[in-house]
Amino acid sequence: MDAANFAFSLDEQLIEKVFQGSLDALRQAHHQMFEFAEAAREERIRLKQLIEQAKEQVTVCIRQVDELEAQSNAARTRLVEISRNYTRFTSEEIREAYERAERIMVALGAARERERALRQRRDDLERQLRHLENLLSRAEQVVSQVSVALDFLSGNLASLTDQVEGMRERAFVARHVIRAQEEERRRLARELHDGPAQMLANLMLRLDIAERMVEGDGNQVRYELQDIKGLVKETLKDLRRSMFNLRPMTLDDLGLVPTLRGYVESVKEQSGLDIELQVLGRERRLSPTAEAALFRVVQEAIHNAQRHAHCTRVLVRVEFGPQGVGLVIQDNGVGFDPETVDPGSAESGLGLLHMRERVHFLQGKFRVQSAPGRGTKVRVHVPWNGAGEPDGLAGRPAGQARVKGKVVPGNGDSSRNRG
């Protein structure tokens, strides 16, 4: 071997050695970063559990403070009564009243300090969680980038572009789906806490009062029971609204169109927004997945119109055509430039992302037409092979439910075209 060939062989071996060493180092870094991300996820779970415990402790402490404040007010009232009628009380009663007031004040001060400390601990834990989630997001990004680099260096070039796009899309959708689920759970928990839970607590208090009044004025008891009855009705109304938001039962029983009619009427009643529902073609039942997806698309579009468009009128059109089922949701609001909306970066963008993903899952087409000052139109078309047929309901018109093996017509049953 001459000198030139020998030198070339050395260079090739050196390059291969350096390349392999770099690849091994990259794999090791990828493994370490992946382990860091896993540890961060476990730490995130632990912090969330601690935060929930801290919140529960704060809630308990707040109740204790409220009880002690009530006791303190009662003790102060007792002292005022003693000071006004000093001669009516014995020295033992006066001493006991002052000692009780002092004990309550000491306990109240300690409880308030404990509440402050618990709130501070909760806030500190939440700050730690936010910092950890930021680090975890960066780690996941690095892991994803290193994975792409490893695929590239390992020679998997043929499907590299598809893999990268698929990874980005899956990660993007997964993050926002999880975020949307958590937001929905928080919203539902807040709604139940502020609505039915508070009302039920109030009911318990009112029932205690009514129980004490049983031996007293009958008319007053009757009035109290009437108020309690009204609270029960409001609580049931709130619970039904929460259950409808989770999943309308009429969607399974009667289908898409009757559920949309009920939803539109409910929104009109609650918000005063002028909403018109048009149904074209012969109504028919779709698969449960398709009916749920299309209902959520309409629900999200109306929600966006209410919250962002500042509109006064919304048109919802459902069309059962020969090629598939179509939706149009159009408002007369302020409109926007669809090109400027970054999916997932804002609430409206996230809503559009969810609608698009639901429609694409049904092999359908999703389109948003809008411009500043010209309102917004959401157009959806799902082919019949994507909309499917519900099990055991093939050919059944919309608005018919099955009860104990029998077909029961509902309010939405119709075989006529509607405009």
MITI-595756 format. One line per field, with one value per residue (C-alpha): residue number from 1; x, y, z. Coordinates in steps of 0.1 Angstrom, whole numbers, plus 5000, padded with zeros to 4 digits. Each point is the difference from the previous one (the first is absolute). Layout:
n	c(NUM; ...)
X	c(X; ...)
Y	c(Y; ...)
Z	c(Z; ...)
END
This chain:
n	c(1; 2; 3; 4; 5; 6; 7; 8; 9; 10; 11; 12; 13; 14; 15; 16; 17; 18; 19; 20; 21; 22; 23; 24; 25; 26; 27; 28; 29; 30; 31; 32; 33; 34; 35; 36; 37; 38; 39; 40; 41; 42; 43; 44; 45; 46; 47; 48; 49; 50; 51; 52; 53; 54; 55; 56; 57; 58; 59; 60; 61; 62; 63; 64; 65; 66; 67; 68; 69; 70; 71; 72; 73; 74; 75; 76; 77; 78; 79; 80; 81; 82; 83; 84; 85; 86; 87; 88; 89; 90; 91; 92; 93; 94; 95; 96; 97; 98; 99; 100; 101; 102; 103; 104; 105; 106; 107; 108; 109; 110; 111; 112; 113; 114; 115; 116; 117; 118; 119; 120; 121; 122; 123; 124; 125; 126; 127; 128; 129; 130; 131; 132; 133; 134; 135; 136; 137; 138; 139; 140; 141; 142; 143; 144; 145; 146; 147; 148; 149; 150; 151; 152; 153; 154; 155; 156; 157; 158; 159; 160; 161; 162; 163; 164; 165; 166; 167; 168; 169; 170; 171; 172; 173; 174; 175; 176; 177; 178; 179; 180; 181; 182; 183; 184; 185; 186; 187; 188; 189; 190; 191; 192; 193; 194; 195; 196; 197; 198; 199; 200; 201; 202; 203; 204; 205; 206; 207; 208; 209; 210; 211; 212; 213; 214; 215; 216; 217; 218; 219; 220; 221; 222; 223; 224; 225; 226; 227; 228; 229; 230; 231; 232; 233; 234; 235; 236; 237; 238; 239; 240; 241; 242; 243; 244; 245; 246; 247; 248; 249; 250; 251; 252; 253; 254; 255; 256; 257; 258; 259; 260; 261; 262; 263; 264; 265; 266; 267; 268; 269; 270; 271; 272; 273; 274; 275; 276; 277; 278; 279; 280; 281; 282; 283; 284; 285; 286; 287; 288; 289; 290; 291; 292; 293; 294; 295; 296; 297; 298; 299; 300; 301; 302; 303; 304; 305; 306; 307; 308; 309; 310; 311; 312; 313; 314; 315; 316; 317; 318; 319; 320; 321; 322; 323; 324; 325; 326; 327; 328; 329; 330; 331; 332; 333; 334; 335; 336; 337; 338; 339; 340; 341; 342; 343; 344; 345; 346; 347; 348; 349; 350; 351; 352; 353; 354; 355; 356; 357; 358; 359; 360; 361; 362; 363; 364; 365; 366; 367; 368; 369; 370; 371; 372; 373; 374; 375; 376; 377; 378; 379; 380; 381; 382; 383; 384; 385; 386; 387; 388; 389; 390; 391; 392; 393; 394; 395; 396; 397; 398; 399; 400; 401; 402; 403; 404; 405; 406; 407; 408; 409; 410; 411; 412; 413; 414; 415; 416; 417; 418; 419)
X	c(5000; 5015; 5001; 4970; 4977; 5012; 4993; 4965; 4993; 5011; 4978; 4970; 5005; 5004; 4969; 4980; 5014; 4991; 4966; 4993; 5012; 4978; 4970; 5007; 5003; 4968; 4982; 5013; 4989; 4966; 4996; 5011; 4976; 4972; 5007; 4999; 4967; 4986; 5012; 4985; 4966; 5001; 5009; 4972; 4975; 5014; 4997; 4965; 4991; 5016; 4982; 4967; 5008; 5009; 4968; 4980; 5019; 4993; 4963; 4999; 5019; 4977; 4970; 5017; 5007; 4964; 4988; 5024; 4989; 4964; 5009; 5020; 4971; 4978; 5025; 5002; 4963; 5000; 5025; 4979; 4970; 5020; 5013; 4965; 4985; 5030; 4980; 4980; 5030; 5021; 5037; 5005; 4979; 5018; 5034; 4990; 4987; 5032; 5021; 4979; 5004; 5037; 5004; 4980; 5021; 5032; 4986; 4988; 5034; 5017; 4975; 5005; 5037; 4997; 4978; 5025; 5028; 4980; 4991; 5037; 5009; 4974; 5012; 5036; 4991; 4981; 5030; 5022; 4976; 5000; 5038; 5001; 4975; 5022; 5031; 4980; 4988; 5036; 5012; 4973; 5009; 5037; 4991; 4979; 5028; 5026; 4978; 4998; 5038; 5005; 4977; 5018; 5035; 4989; 4991; 4961; 4997; 4972; 4973; 5016; 4978; 4968; 5012; 5009; 4967; 4981; 5018; 4994; 4963; 4994; 5019; 4982; 4966; 5007; 5011; 4970; 4976; 5014; 4998; 4964; 4991; 5016; 4983; 4966; 5005; 5010; 4970; 4976; 5014; 4998; 4964; 4989; 5018; 4985; 4966; 4985; 5025; 4994; 4962; 5000; 5020; 4974; 4972; 5015; 5001; 4965; 4987; 5016; 4982; 4967; 5005; 5003; 4969; 4978; 4986; 4995; 4981; 4986; 4998; 5037; 5008; 4980; 5018; 5033; 4991; 4989; 5034; 5017; 4979; 5012; 5036; 4996; 4986; 5029; 5025; 4984; 5000; 5038; 5007; 4981; 5019; 5033; 4990; 4989; 5033; 5018; 4979; 4963; 4980; 4977; 5030; 4999; 4963; 4987; 5030; 5018; 4972; 4976; 5030; 5010; 4964; 5001; 5034; 4991; 4969; 5020; 5026; 4973; 4983; 5031; 5018; 4973; 5021; 4979; 5009; 4982; 5003; 4993; 4998; 5002; 4995; 4986; 5012; 5017; 5020; 5039; 5025; 5004; 5035; 4988; 4970; 5021; 5027; 4976; 4981; 5033; 5009; 4967; 5004; 5035; 4991; 4971; 5022; 5026; 4973; 4987; 5034; 5021; 4978; 4977; 4972; 4962; 4990; 5012; 4988; 5005; 4992; 5001; 4997; 4996; 5011; 5007; 5038; 4999; 4990; 5009; 5001; 5001; 5002; 5000; 4999; 4998; 5028; 5032; 5018; 5038; 5029; 5003; 5036; 5010; 4985; 5027; 4984; 5004; 5014; 4966; 4966; 4985; 5029; 4998; 4963; 5006; 5027; 4976; 4972; 5024; 5014; 4965; 4990; 5032; 4995; 4967; 5019; 4982; 5009; 5002; 5001; 4998; 4991; 5003; 5013; 5001; 4965; 4984; 4991; 5011; 4988; 5010; 4994; 5002; 4994; 5002; 4995; 4977; 5028; 5014; 4966; 4991; 4969; 4991; 4999; 4965; 4987; 5007; 4973; 4983; 4990; 5014; 4980; 4992; 5013; 5000; 4983; 4999; 5004; 4973; 5005; 4986; 4995; 5014; 4993; 5025; 4985; 4994; 5004; 4993; 5025; 5004; 5012)
Y	c(5000; 5033; 5030; 5018; 4969; 4994; 5036; 4998; 4968; 5016; 5031; 4977; 4980; 5031; 5016; 4968; 4998; 5037; 4995; 4969; 5017; 5030; 4977; 4981; 5032; 5013; 4967; 5003; 5037; 4990; 4972; 5024; 5027; 4975; 4988; 5036; 5006; 4969; 5011; 5034; 4984; 4981; 5031; 5018; 4974; 5003; 5038; 4998; 4977; 5023; 5030; 4982; 4991; 5036; 5013; 4976; 5012; 5036; 4992; 4983; 5029; 5026; 4981; 5000; 5038; 5006; 4980; 5018; 5034; 4990; 4989; 5033; 5021; 4981; 5005; 5037; 5002; 4983; 5025; 5029; 4986; 4996; 5035; 5014; 4979; 4996; 4995; 4971; 4977; 4984; 5005; 4964; 5005; 5032; 4983; 4970; 5023; 5019; 4969; 4984; 5031; 5000; 4963; 5004; 5030; 4981; 4970; 5023; 5017; 4966; 4988; 5031; 4996; 4963; 5010; 5025; 4974; 4974; 5025; 5009; 4963; 4994; 5030; 4988; 4965; 5015; 5021; 4969; 4981; 5028; 5000; 4962; 5000; 5025; 4978; 4969; 5018; 5009; 4965; 4984; 5024; 4990; 4963; 5005; 5019; 4974; 4972; 5016; 5005; 4963; 4989; 5022; 4988; 4964; 5002; 4999; 5028; 4985; 5006; 5027; 5029; 4980; 4989; 5036; 5014; 4971; 5004; 5038; 4996; 4972; 5018; 5032; 4985; 4979; 5030; 5020; 4971; 4995; 5037; 5002; 4970; 5016; 5033; 4983; 4981; 5032; 5018; 4972; 4998; 5038; 4999; 4973; 5016; 5035; 4987; 4967; 4995; 5035; 4996; 4966; 5015; 5028; 4974; 4982; 5032; 5009; 4966; 5003; 5033; 4985; 4971; 5024; 5019; 4970; 5006; 5037; 5021; 4977; 5027; 5008; 4964; 4998; 5031; 4984; 4967; 5019; 5017; 4967; 4985; 5028; 4994; 4963; 5009; 5023; 4973; 4975; 5025; 5006; 4962; 4993; 5028; 4985; 4966; 5014; 5017; 4967; 4980; 5006; 4968; 5010; 4995; 4963; 4997; 5022; 5010; 5031; 5022; 4998; 5006; 5031; 5013; 4997; 5015; 5030; 5007; 4998; 5024; 5024; 4999; 5005; 5026; 5017; 4993; 4996; 4965; 4983; 4963; 4988; 4963; 4990; 4966; 4969; 4997; 4968; 4986; 4999; 4980; 5011; 5013; 5021; 5014; 5009; 5016; 5021; 5011; 5011; 5019; 5020; 5005; 5013; 5023; 5015; 5004; 5019; 5021; 5010; 5006; 5015; 5011; 5024; 4990; 5004; 4971; 4965; 4976; 4963; 4979; 4962; 4983; 4963; 4997; 4971; 5002; 5005; 5024; 5036; 5028; 5037; 5023; 5037; 5031; 5037; 5009; 5020; 4972; 4995; 4990; 4962; 5003; 5019; 4974; 4978; 4967; 4992; 5034; 5015; 4987; 5007; 4983; 4970; 4997; 5001; 4973; 4977; 5005; 4993; 4968; 4987; 5005; 4985; 4970; 4994; 5003; 5033; 5035; 5030; 5036; 5034; 5031; 5033; 5036; 5030; 5016; 4972; 4974; 4963; 4969; 4965; 4974; 4962; 4971; 4964; 4972; 4971; 4976; 5022; 5008; 4963; 4983; 4994; 4964; 4986; 5034; 4998; 5018; 5013; 5037; 5025; 5005; 4964; 4983; 4963; 4991; 4964; 4988; 5023; 5030; 5031; 5032; 5031; 5037; 5003; 4971; 5012; 4988; 5033; 5025; 5031; 5034)
Z	c(5000; 4990; 5023; 4984; 5003; 5036; 5009; 4985; 5019; 5033; 4992; 4993; 5031; 5020; 4986; 5007; 5035; 5007; 4985; 5020; 5032; 4993; 4994; 5032; 5019; 4985; 5009; 5036; 5002; 4986; 5026; 5029; 4988; 4997; 5036; 5011; 4983; 5017; 5034; 4993; 4992; 5032; 5019; 4983; 5012; 5036; 4999; 4987; 5029; 5025; 4985; 5003; 5036; 5007; 4985; 5021; 5031; 4991; 4996; 5034; 5016; 4984; 5015; 5034; 4997; 4991; 5030; 5023; 4987; 5006; 5036; 5004; 4989; 5025; 5028; 4993; 5000; 5034; 5013; 4988; 5017; 5032; 4998; 4996; 5028; 5022; 5032; 4986; 4997; 5027; 5001; 4989; 4969; 4992; 5004; 4979; 4972; 4998; 5001; 4973; 4978; 5006; 4991; 4968; 4990; 5005; 4981; 4972; 4997; 4998; 4974; 4979; 5001; 4991; 4971; 4988; 5002; 4982; 4972; 4997; 4998; 4973; 4980; 5003; 4988; 4971; 4990; 5002; 4978; 4974; 5000; 4997; 4972; 4982; 5004; 4990; 4968; 4991; 5008; 4978; 4972; 5003; 5001; 4968; 4983; 5010; 4988; 4966; 4999; 5009; 4973; 4975; 5011; 5001; 4963; 5003; 4974; 4979; 5026; 5020; 4988; 5006; 5034; 5010; 4989; 5016; 5033; 5000; 4991; 5026; 5027; 4992; 5000; 5031; 5020; 4991; 5005; 5035; 5006; 4988; 5022; 5031; 4992; 4996; 5033; 5018; 4985; 5010; 5035; 5004; 4986; 5024; 5029; 4994; 4990; 5013; 5028; 5014; 4996; 5017; 5029; 5002; 4999; 5030; 5019; 4990; 5010; 5034; 5004; 4989; 5024; 5029; 4988; 4998; 5035; 4993; 4974; 4973; 4974; 5005; 4996; 4968; 4986; 5009; 4983; 4969; 4998; 5005; 4971; 4978; 5009; 4992; 4965; 4994; 5011; 4977; 4971; 5006; 5002; 4968; 4982; 5012; 4988; 4967; 4995; 5008; 4975; 4991; 5006; 4971; 4977; 5007; 5002; 4972; 4979; 4987; 4988; 5031; 5022; 4980; 5002; 5038; 5002; 4978; 5020; 5032; 4988; 4987; 5033; 5021; 4978; 4980; 4968; 4969; 4987; 4971; 4993; 4964; 4991; 4963; 4986; 5017; 5036; 5009; 5029; 4997; 5019; 5037; 4993; 4971; 5018; 5030; 4979; 4979; 5031; 5016; 4968; 5001; 5038; 4996; 4971; 5019; 5030; 4979; 4984; 5035; 5015; 4973; 4971; 5019; 4977; 5002; 4977; 4993; 4972; 5004; 4970; 4999; 4966; 4993; 4964; 4976; 5007; 5037; 5028; 5000; 5026; 4997; 5030; 4991; 5021; 4993; 5025; 4997; 4981; 4999; 4977; 5001; 4989; 5031; 5025; 5014; 5009; 5036; 5010; 5010; 5010; 4965; 4983; 5023; 4993; 4962; 5004; 5019; 4974; 4972; 5017; 5007; 4963; 4987; 5022; 4981; 4967; 4994; 4989; 5022; 4988; 5017; 4980; 5017; 4997; 5023; 5001; 4979; 5025; 5000; 4982; 5011; 4973; 5006; 4977; 5011; 4975; 5008; 5004; 5028; 5015; 5001; 5012; 5036; 5011; 4996; 4988; 4963; 4981; 5031; 4998; 5025; 5032; 5006; 5032; 5009; 5033; 5011; 4964; 4985; 4978; 5017; 4978; 5015; 4995; 4972; 4979; 4965; 4965; 4983; 4987; 5021; 4992)
END
